[in-house]
Amino acid sequence: MSLLRAGAVPGWVRRTGEGLLALLAFVVLWELVKLVVPDGGVVVGGVSLLPRTSDQTMPHVWSVLARLGRPETSATGSVSLAGALVTASWFTLRISLAGWLVGVLAGLGLAVVMQRWRIAEDALAPWVVLSQTVPLIALAPLVVGWGGKIHLGAFAWDRWMSVALIASYLAFFPVAVGALRGLQSPTAAQVDLFRSLAASGTRTLWRLRMPAAVPYLVPALRLGAATAVVGAIVAEVSTGTQGGIGRLIISYAQSATGDPAKPWAAIAAAAVLGLVAAGVVGLVGLGLRRFRVGEVA
């Protein structure tokens, strides 16, 4: 019984259990909607209030799971749908992580500049927020066009680099905002203490502000990883990049009438990919725990 006491269960076990319960609740809700809502949905006054729930538009969860074990196509020797989704997800994940790294560096750099100089914060902060209002559908072709003009000796700009750059565009925002808030979190007394010790601005940054920013930065890094996956998927669709989960979603959607479980499996794989990216980056938080401000000498 002592294991059931509050705090006795490790945090990661509790969070995993909560995540599984949330997934189970989603599955139950999905099947409940199929059971209650008519196949044709609910339309009032020509306005669709509830979606159609027929097996062609909203297949059962077990139908989607069963489809994963069957061949992706009818061609001889075709891999299973699950295998195709894993391969595509791995392709997108690598691009997303590359974009995430670029976004993290850009976000941290902006946060440090804005924290150091108030005039920089006043000048840059509105543009950082405004940058997120630009639709990716419009931005992606521009990035591809600009990238195609880059030629530095033997270096050639590949299309996947455009996808990674767009992913970094979404990833830098939460990192910049979270890092700035964290860098500004030390109290006046803490800052005055470092000043009284004649600590330089750089030393104050690394020994006080960066450790104080860890509790704000770790969630921002996880959110940045998830948004990087979203950016990569949208960019794959917009730029026509082959090999990723984004193109599979579009390709499978074209055959949704005859194989409705197929596009839903790809959508589910994209959602899992976002969770995996956030989980992998969450491991970074474990390594940053010892740098919290309360533990810094």
C-alpha positions in Angstrom: 0.0 0.0 0.0 2.9 2.3 0.6 3.6 2.4 -3.2 0.2 4.0 -3.7 0.9 6.9 -1.5 1.1 10.3 -3.1 4.7 10.8 -4.4 5.6 7.1 -4.1 5.1 6.5 -7.8 7.9 7.9 -10.0 6.9 10.9 -12.0 7.6 9.3 -15.4 5.4 6.3 -14.5 2.6 8.6 -13.5 2.9 10.7 -16.7 3.0 7.6 -18.8 -0.2 6.3 -17.1 -1.9 9.6 -17.7 -0.9 9.5 -21.3 -2.3 6.0 -21.8 -5.5 7.0 -20.1 -5.8 10.0 -22.4 -5.3 7.7 -25.4 -7.9 5.3 -24.1 -10.3 8.1 -23.6 -9.8 9.3 -27.2 -10.5 5.8 -28.5 -13.6 5.5 -26.5 -14.8 8.9 -27.6 -14.1 8.0 -31.2 -16.1 4.8 -31.1 -18.9 6.5 -29.1 -19.3 9.2 -31.8 -19.5 6.4 -34.4 -22.2 4.7 -32.3 -24.3 7.7 -31.6 -23.9 10.0 -34.6 -25.7 8.9 -37.9 -23.6 7.8 -40.8 -24.5 10.9 -42.7 -23.7 13.2 -39.8 -26.0 15.8 -38.4 -27.0 18.7 -40.7 -29.3 21.5 -39.6 -30.4 24.2 -42.0 -27.8 23.1 -44.5 -25.0 23.5 -42.0 -23.1 20.4 -40.9 -22.9 20.3 -37.1 -21.5 16.8 -36.7 -19.2 14.9 -39.2 -20.2 11.8 -41.1 -19.4 8.7 -39.3 -19.7 6.0 -41.9 -16.9 3.4 -42.2 -15.7 5.2 -45.4 -15.1 8.5 -43.7 -14.5 7.4 -40.0 -13.3 3.8 -39.8 -13.2 1.9 -36.5 -10.0 2.1 -34.5 -9.5 -1.7 -34.8 -9.9 -1.4 -38.6 -7.0 1.1 -38.7 -4.9 -1.1 -36.5 -5.6 -4.1 -38.6 -4.7 -2.2 -41.8 -1.2 -1.6 -40.4 -0.3 -5.3 -40.7 -1.4 -5.6 -44.4 0.7 -4.7 -47.4 0.9 -1.0 -48.3 0.0 -1.6 -51.9 -1.2 -4.5 -54.0 2.1 -4.8 -55.7 4.1 -8.0 -55.2 6.6 -7.8 -52.4 5.1 -4.6 -51.0 6.1 -3.9 -47.4 3.5 -3.6 -44.7 1.7 -0.3 -44.1 3.3 -0.2 -40.7 6.8 -0.6 -42.3 6.1 2.2 -44.8 4.9 4.5 -42.1 8.0 3.8 -39.9 10.3 4.5 -42.8 8.5 7.8 -43.7 8.4 8.8 -40.1 12.1 8.3 -39.6 12.8 10.5 -42.7 10.6 13.3 -41.3 12.0 12.9 -37.8 15.5 13.4 -38.9 14.6 16.6 -40.8 12.5 17.8 -37.9 15.4 17.4 -35.5 17.8 19.2 -37.8 15.3 22.0 -38.0 14.8 21.9 -34.3 18.5 22.3 -33.7 18.6 25.4 -35.9 15.5 26.8 -34.2 17.0 26.2 -30.8 20.2 28.1 -31.7 18.2 30.9 -33.2 15.8 31.1 -30.3 18.5 31.1 -27.7 20.5 33.7 -29.5 17.5 36.0 -29.8 16.6 35.5 -26.1 20.2 36.3 -25.0 20.2 39.5 -27.1 16.8 40.6 -25.9 17.7 40.0 -22.3 21.0 41.8 -22.5 19.7 44.9 -24.2 16.2 46.3 -23.4 16.2 48.2 -26.7 16.7 44.9 -28.5 13.7 43.4 -26.7 11.5 46.3 -27.6 12.6 46.2 -31.2 12.7 42.4 -31.8 9.9 41.0 -29.6 7.0 42.3 -31.8 8.7 40.8 -34.9 9.2 37.5 -33.2 5.5 37.3 -32.5 4.5 38.6 -35.9 6.6 36.0 -37.6 4.2 33.3 -36.4 1.3 34.8 -38.3 2.9 34.1 -41.7 1.2 31.0 -43.2 3.6 28.1 -44.0 1.7 27.4 -47.2 2.8 30.8 -48.5 6.3 30.6 -47.0 7.3 27.2 -48.2 7.5 28.0 -52.0 9.6 31.1 -51.2 12.1 29.1 -49.1 12.5 26.5 -51.9 13.0 29.2 -54.5 15.6 31.0 -52.4 17.4 27.8 -51.5 17.6 26.8 -55.2 19.6 29.9 -55.8 22.3 29.0 -53.3 25.5 27.6 -54.8 28.7 27.7 -52.8 31.3 25.7 -54.7 30.4 22.0 -54.5 27.6 22.8 -52.0 24.1 22.4 -53.4 20.9 23.3 -51.5 18.8 20.1 -51.3 15.0 20.2 -50.9 15.1 18.6 -47.5 17.1 21.6 -46.3 14.1 23.8 -47.1 11.9 21.5 -45.1 14.3 21.7 -42.2 14.5 25.5 -42.4 10.7 25.8 -42.3 10.6 23.4 -39.3 13.1 25.6 -37.5 10.9 28.6 -38.3 8.2 27.1 -36.1 10.6 25.7 -33.5 12.5 29.0 -32.7 9.4 30.8 -31.4 8.6 28.8 -28.2 12.3 28.5 -27.5 12.9 32.3 -27.8 9.9 33.1 -25.6 10.6 30.5 -23.0 14.3 31.3 -22.8 13.7 35.0 -22.5 11.3 34.5 -19.7 13.8 32.2 -17.9 16.7 34.5 -18.4 14.7 37.3 -16.9 13.5 35.2 -13.9 16.4 35.8 -11.4 15.4 38.2 -8.7 17.0 41.6 -8.2 18.7 40.3 -5.1 20.4 37.5 -7.0 21.6 39.8 -9.7 22.9 42.4 -7.2 24.8 39.6 -5.5 26.7 38.8 -8.7 27.3 42.4 -9.3 28.7 42.8 -5.8 31.1 40.0 -6.6 32.2 41.8 -9.7 30.9 39.1 -11.9 31.0 39.9 -15.6 27.9 39.9 -17.8 29.0 36.6 -19.4 29.7 35.0 -16.1 26.3 36.2 -14.8 24.6 34.7 -17.9 26.2 31.3 -17.5 26.2 31.0 -13.7 22.9 32.6 -12.9 20.6 33.3 -15.7 21.0 30.1 -17.8 20.5 27.8 -14.7 17.5 29.9 -13.7 16.1 29.5 -17.3 16.1 25.7 -17.2 12.6 25.2 -15.8 11.3 27.5 -18.6 13.5 26.2 -21.3 12.8 22.5 -21.0 9.1 22.8 -21.8 9.9 25.2 -24.6 12.3 22.7 -26.1 9.6 20.0 -26.0 7.1 22.3 -27.6 9.6 23.4 -30.2 10.2 19.7 -31.1 6.5 19.1 -31.6 6.1 22.3 -33.7 9.2 21.3 -35.7 7.4 18.1 -36.7 4.3 20.0 -37.7 6.4 22.4 -39.8 8.2 19.6 -41.5 5.0 17.7 -42.4 3.4 20.9 -43.8 6.6 21.8 -45.6 6.8 18.3 -47.2 3.3 18.7 -48.5 3.9 22.3 -49.7 7.3 21.7 -51.3 6.6 18.2 -52.8 9.4 16.6 -50.8 9.1 12.8 -51.2 9.9 10.2 -48.6 8.3 11.8 -45.5 5.0 11.2 -43.7 3.6 14.4 -45.1 3.6 13.1 -48.6 2.2 9.8 -47.5 -0.8 11.5 -45.9 -1.6 13.3 -49.2 -0.9 10.1 -51.3 -3.1 8.0 -49.0 -5.9 10.5 -48.9 -6.3 10.2 -52.7 -7.2 6.5 -52.2 -9.4 7.1 -49.1 -12.6 6.0 -50.9 -11.4 2.5 -51.5 -9.1 2.2 -48.5 -10.4 4.6 -45.7 -8.2 3.2 -42.9 -5.0 3.9 -44.8 -5.0 7.8 -44.5 -6.1 7.6 -40.9 -3.2 5.3 -40.2 -0.8 7.9 -41.7 -2.5 10.7 -39.6 -2.1 8.6 -36.5 1.6 8.0 -37.3 2.1 11.7 -37.7 0.6 12.3 -34.3 2.8 9.6 -32.7 5.8 11.2 -34.5 5.2 14.5 -32.7 5.0 12.7 -29.4 8.2 10.8 -30.0 10.0 14.0 -31.0 8.8 15.8 -27.8 9.7 12.7 -25.7 13.2 12.5 -27.2 13.9 16.1 -26.5 12.3 15.7 -23.1 15.3 13.5 -22.2 17.4 16.6 -22.6 15.6 18.0 -19.5 17.0 15.1 -17.4 20.5 16.2 -18.2 19.8 19.8 -17.5 18.4 19.2 -14.0 21.8 19.6 -12.3 22.2 23.0 -13.8 19.2 24.5 -12.1 20.0 27.7 -10.3 19.4 26.2 -6.8 22.1 23.6 -7.4 24.7 25.9 -8.9 27.7 26.7 -6.6 
